[in-house]
Amino acid sequence: MLRILLALLLAAQCSLGLAREPWGMSSDIPQISQAELPVEARQTLRLIEQGGPFPYHRDGITFGNYEKRLPLQPRAYYREYTVPTPGERDRGARRIISGNGGERYYTADHYQHFWSIRP
């Protein structure tokens, strides 16, 4: 049953143009180039690089990595930033997670799956 559910989720992602398999733990995080990201995610990356200003007051808060889907690091190592979703009235589900070491991750489904962003 779980395999069927995972297959359906992958098929849905493929139809959205996200054909990578983001199922693994931190060592298996697939990569995505900046050019492949939605335009809103690229805009958020530019804001992160500039140090703001950010459109949402919660941008820049600590991302806890409680599910351990990203590489394990000390608390407060990761920060999260909202990627606006057209048509959403709230922050939506899309985020960029930024590590103190310069690494960046994109999630389109509120931390369920991640892609490592290549420069």
GUDREN-221443 format. One record per residue (C-alpha): x, z, y; residue in one letter. Coordinates in Angstrom, 2 decimals. Example, Ala and Ser with C-alpha at 12.3 -4.5 7.8 and 13.67 -1.06 7.14 Angstrom:
x: 12.30 z: 7.80 y: -4.50 residuo: A
x: 13.67 z: 7.14 y: -1.06 residuo: S
This chain:
x: 0.00 z: 0.00 y: 0.00 residuo: M
x: 2.83 z: 0.87 y: 2.38 residuo: L
x: 4.53 z: -2.46 y: 1.69 residuo: R
x: 1.33 z: -4.30 y: 2.53 residuo: I
x: 1.01 z: -2.39 y: 5.81 residuo: L
x: 4.63 z: -3.13 y: 6.73 residuo: L
x: 4.14 z: -6.81 y: 5.89 residuo: A
x: 1.07 z: -6.94 y: 8.13 residuo: L
x: 2.95 z: -5.26 y: 10.98 residuo: L
x: 5.83 z: -7.70 y: 10.64 residuo: L
x: 3.42 z: -10.63 y: 10.62 residuo: A
x: 1.80 z: -9.33 y: 13.80 residuo: A
x: 5.18 z: -9.00 y: 15.47 residuo: Q
x: 6.14 z: -12.51 y: 14.42 residuo: C
x: 3.01 z: -13.81 y: 16.07 residuo: S
x: 4.11 z: -12.02 y: 19.27 residuo: L
x: 7.54 z: -13.61 y: 19.13 residuo: G
x: 9.28 z: -10.45 y: 17.90 residuo: L
x: 10.36 z: -11.76 y: 14.52 residuo: A
x: 13.10 z: -9.23 y: 13.83 residuo: R
x: 12.56 z: -6.46 y: 11.32 residuo: E
x: 12.75 z: -3.20 y: 13.28 residuo: P
x: 12.07 z: -0.93 y: 10.31 residuo: W
x: 15.43 z: 0.72 y: 9.68 residuo: G
x: 17.02 z: 3.83 y: 11.01 residuo: M
x: 19.63 z: 3.84 y: 13.76 residuo: S
x: 22.29 z: 1.90 y: 11.83 residuo: S
x: 19.78 z: -0.90 y: 11.16 residuo: D
x: 18.51 z: -1.42 y: 14.70 residuo: I
x: 18.09 z: -5.16 y: 15.28 residuo: P
x: 19.41 z: -6.74 y: 18.44 residuo: Q
x: 17.70 z: -8.71 y: 21.15 residuo: I
x: 19.28 z: -10.53 y: 24.08 residuo: S
x: 18.22 z: -9.82 y: 27.64 residuo: Q
x: 16.96 z: -13.40 y: 27.88 residuo: A
x: 14.56 z: -12.76 y: 24.98 residuo: E
x: 13.00 z: -9.73 y: 26.66 residuo: L
x: 9.75 z: -9.97 y: 28.61 residuo: P
x: 10.34 z: -10.64 y: 32.31 residuo: V
x: 9.12 z: -7.12 y: 33.14 residuo: E
x: 11.80 z: -5.63 y: 30.87 residuo: A
x: 14.49 z: -7.66 y: 32.60 residuo: R
x: 13.21 z: -6.38 y: 35.95 residuo: Q
x: 13.36 z: -2.80 y: 34.64 residuo: T
x: 16.94 z: -3.35 y: 33.47 residuo: L
x: 17.87 z: -4.50 y: 36.99 residuo: R
x: 16.31 z: -1.35 y: 38.45 residuo: L
x: 18.26 z: 0.82 y: 35.98 residuo: I
x: 21.51 z: -0.92 y: 36.94 residuo: E
x: 20.70 z: -0.44 y: 40.66 residuo: Q
x: 19.72 z: 3.21 y: 40.19 residuo: G
x: 16.13 z: 2.60 y: 41.29 residuo: G
x: 13.83 z: 2.92 y: 43.04 residuo: P
x: 11.54 z: 3.19 y: 40.05 residuo: F
x: 7.78 z: 2.53 y: 40.20 residuo: P
x: 6.75 z: 5.42 y: 37.93 residuo: Y
x: 7.53 z: 9.07 y: 38.63 residuo: H
x: 8.41 z: 9.67 y: 34.96 residuo: R
x: 11.06 z: 6.95 y: 34.89 residuo: D
x: 14.44 z: 8.48 y: 34.16 residuo: G
x: 13.18 z: 11.50 y: 32.22 residuo: I
x: 14.97 z: 12.61 y: 29.08 residuo: T
x: 14.04 z: 10.74 y: 25.91 residuo: F
x: 14.23 z: 13.26 y: 23.08 residuo: G
x: 14.69 z: 10.87 y: 20.13 residuo: N
x: 12.69 z: 13.37 y: 18.04 residuo: Y
x: 11.95 z: 10.81 y: 15.32 residuo: E
x: 15.69 z: 10.02 y: 15.12 residuo: K
x: 15.13 z: 6.28 y: 15.34 residuo: R
x: 18.09 z: 5.87 y: 17.67 residuo: L
x: 21.66 z: 7.02 y: 16.96 residuo: P
x: 21.88 z: 10.80 y: 17.08 residuo: L
x: 23.30 z: 12.13 y: 20.33 residuo: Q
x: 23.23 z: 15.44 y: 22.24 residuo: P
x: 20.05 z: 16.34 y: 24.11 residuo: R
x: 19.60 z: 14.55 y: 27.44 residuo: A
x: 21.87 z: 11.67 y: 26.34 residuo: Y
x: 18.98 z: 9.19 y: 26.50 residuo: Y
x: 16.68 z: 8.40 y: 29.44 residuo: R
x: 13.45 z: 6.44 y: 29.31 residuo: E
x: 12.07 z: 3.87 y: 31.74 residuo: Y
x: 8.69 z: 2.18 y: 31.85 residuo: T
x: 8.40 z: -1.55 y: 31.31 residuo: V
x: 5.14 z: -2.49 y: 33.05 residuo: P
x: 2.58 z: -4.23 y: 30.88 residuo: T
x: 0.38 z: -6.77 y: 32.67 residuo: P
x: -3.27 z: -5.78 y: 32.50 residuo: G
x: -2.54 z: -2.11 y: 31.72 residuo: E
x: -3.84 z: 0.44 y: 34.19 residuo: R
x: -1.41 z: 3.14 y: 33.03 residuo: D
x: 2.27 z: 3.04 y: 31.98 residuo: R
x: 1.48 z: 1.17 y: 28.77 residuo: G
x: 3.62 z: 1.36 y: 25.60 residuo: A
x: 6.72 z: -0.59 y: 26.56 residuo: R
x: 9.93 z: 1.25 y: 27.43 residuo: R
x: 13.65 z: 0.82 y: 27.85 residuo: I
x: 15.79 z: 3.69 y: 26.62 residuo: I
x: 19.19 z: 4.01 y: 28.25 residuo: S
x: 22.09 z: 5.95 y: 26.76 residuo: G
x: 24.86 z: 7.65 y: 28.71 residuo: N
x: 27.33 z: 5.29 y: 27.04 residuo: G
x: 25.65 z: 2.24 y: 28.59 residuo: G
x: 23.65 z: 1.19 y: 25.54 residuo: E
x: 20.06 z: 0.07 y: 26.08 residuo: R
x: 17.11 z: -0.15 y: 23.70 residuo: Y
x: 13.71 z: -1.81 y: 24.05 residuo: Y
x: 10.48 z: -0.67 y: 22.44 residuo: T
x: 7.21 z: -2.55 y: 22.76 residuo: A
x: 5.15 z: -0.01 y: 20.78 residuo: D
x: 5.89 z: 3.40 y: 22.30 residuo: H
x: 8.97 z: 4.38 y: 20.27 residuo: Y
x: 7.82 z: 3.20 y: 16.84 residuo: Q
x: 10.39 z: 0.38 y: 16.68 residuo: H
x: 13.47 z: -0.37 y: 18.72 residuo: F
x: 15.70 z: -3.33 y: 19.51 residuo: W
x: 19.23 z: -2.88 y: 20.80 residuo: S
x: 19.61 z: -4.96 y: 23.96 residuo: I
x: 22.66 z: -7.21 y: 24.00 residuo: R
x: 24.18 z: -7.79 y: 27.46 residuo: P
